[in-house]
Amino acid sequence: IVVADTTPDSFSFSEIENAPLNKWVESVPVTITGINTDTPISIENGEYSIDGAPFTVSPGYVTLNQTVVIRVKSHKNSLSEVTAIINVGNISKSFQVTTEARLVFMGWDNSLVMS
């Protein structure tokens, strides 16, 4: 008798810094190992894709050796963070994206020069 194992081996998603503002940002693919049956997968505050399928927010199932990519919409403000939480079996991991520092040059207004 084989006991169903839905606890994946350890995995993680690297944080991304200096992301462009208000754009979709994807993680590096992670291969899910250590399971031997269909394992529940869900996400909060983002979307995921399994083996290159269209991104989704709906709960689903992942199987042994499938790859998972997370994507989030980066924040519209500079130096701001967005974090997605993905749940695979009973393991939850985060994917954090921090936006770039954006310097705004206001320019020179000659009308303000006093004579």
C-alpha positions as CSV (number, residue, x, y, z in Angstrom):
1,I,0.0,0.0,0.0
2,V,1.3,3.4,-1.0
3,V,0.4,6.2,1.3
4,A,-0.5,9.5,-0.4
5,D,2.1,12.1,0.2
6,T,1.0,15.7,-0.6
7,T,3.8,17.4,1.3
8,P,6.3,18.7,-1.2
9,D,10.1,18.9,-0.7
10,S,11.3,22.4,0.3
11,F,11.1,25.0,-2.4
12,S,11.3,28.8,-2.5
13,F,10.8,31.7,-4.8
14,S,13.5,34.4,-5.0
15,E,12.6,37.9,-4.2
16,I,12.7,40.4,-7.1
17,E,13.9,43.9,-6.5
18,N,13.9,47.0,-8.8
19,A,10.9,45.8,-10.7
20,P,9.2,48.3,-13.1
21,L,6.1,50.0,-11.8
22,N,2.7,48.5,-12.4
23,K,3.8,45.6,-14.5
24,W,3.4,41.8,-14.4
25,V,6.5,40.2,-12.8
26,E,7.1,36.5,-13.0
27,S,9.2,34.2,-10.7
28,V,11.8,31.8,-11.8
29,P,10.1,28.4,-12.4
30,V,10.2,26.0,-9.4
31,T,9.9,22.2,-9.8
32,I,7.6,20.5,-7.3
33,T,9.1,17.3,-5.9
34,G,8.5,15.0,-2.9
35,I,4.8,14.3,-3.6
36,N,3.3,11.1,-5.1
37,T,-0.3,12.2,-5.9
38,D,-2.3,15.2,-7.1
39,T,-1.6,17.9,-4.5
40,P,-3.8,21.0,-4.0
41,I,-2.3,24.3,-5.1
42,S,-3.7,27.8,-4.5
43,I,-2.5,31.4,-4.4
44,E,-3.3,34.6,-2.6
45,N,-2.5,38.1,-4.2
46,G,-1.2,36.8,-7.4
47,E,-1.5,34.2,-10.2
48,Y,0.3,30.9,-10.9
49,S,1.0,28.7,-13.9
50,I,1.8,25.0,-14.0
51,D,4.0,23.7,-16.8
52,G,3.4,26.8,-19.0
53,A,-0.4,26.7,-18.9
54,P,-2.2,30.0,-18.7
55,F,-1.9,31.9,-15.4
56,T,-4.8,31.4,-13.0
57,V,-6.1,32.5,-9.6
58,S,-8.3,29.4,-9.2
59,P,-7.3,26.5,-6.9
60,G,-6.0,23.4,-8.7
61,Y,-3.7,20.4,-8.4
62,V,0.0,19.9,-9.1
63,T,1.7,16.6,-9.6
64,L,5.3,15.3,-9.2
65,N,7.9,17.2,-11.2
66,Q,5.6,19.9,-12.6
67,T,7.0,23.4,-12.7
68,V,5.2,26.3,-11.1
69,V,5.7,30.0,-11.9
70,I,4.1,32.8,-9.9
71,R,3.3,36.3,-11.2
72,V,2.2,39.4,-9.5
73,K,1.4,42.9,-10.7
74,S,4.0,45.2,-9.2
75,H,3.0,48.2,-7.2
76,K,2.3,51.5,-9.0
77,N,4.5,53.4,-6.5
78,S,8.3,53.2,-6.3
79,L,10.0,51.3,-3.5
80,S,6.8,49.4,-2.7
81,E,6.3,45.7,-2.1
82,V,3.8,43.2,-3.4
83,T,3.8,39.7,-2.0
84,A,1.9,36.6,-3.3
85,I,1.5,33.5,-1.1
86,I,1.3,30.1,-2.8
87,N,0.1,27.0,-1.0
88,V,1.1,23.6,-2.2
89,G,-0.2,20.8,0.0
90,N,0.4,22.0,3.5
91,I,3.3,24.2,2.6
92,S,3.0,28.0,2.0
93,K,5.7,30.1,0.4
94,S,5.9,33.8,-0.6
95,F,7.0,35.6,-3.7
96,Q,7.9,39.2,-3.1
97,V,8.4,42.0,-5.7
98,T,9.8,45.4,-4.8
99,T,9.5,48.2,-7.3
100,E,12.4,50.4,-8.5
101,A,13.3,53.7,-7.0
102,R,11.9,56.3,-9.4
103,L,13.4,59.8,-9.3
104,V,11.2,62.5,-10.7
105,F,12.8,65.5,-12.1
106,M,10.6,68.5,-11.7
107,G,12.5,70.7,-14.2
108,W,13.3,74.3,-14.1
109,D,10.5,76.9,-14.4
110,N,11.9,80.2,-15.6
111,S,8.7,82.0,-14.6
112,L,9.8,81.6,-11.0
113,V,13.1,83.5,-11.5
114,M,12.9,86.9,-9.8
115,S,14.4,89.8,-11.8
